[in-house]
């Protein structure tokens, strides 16, 4: 998500918590994401030291992470971390009933 603030300043937000597909531990990759040259980069998990690749959605979307060195005979391990608002995953409604009640706006 990006927000235009003032005369030409853009504030960008993306999720930084990554779930390792190998050991399923959650770690913060914010420093590596901000230093990466491209939105897809390879790194090592700090817990299990396994090689993983992280893909950051440019225009929003989930943060994808998958195992880099995977034999072709088995299925590649992959995780998707959805964007969160105030620490919670927003609930997407399947339909719009045009309701303007407080309960429907804040839920």
Secondary structure, DSSP 4 states (H G I P E B T S, - for coil): -EEEETTTEEEE----EEE-TTT--EEE-HHHHHH-SSSEEEEE-TTT--EEEEE--TTS--EEEEESS--TTSPPPEEEE---BTTBPPPPPSS------HHHHH-
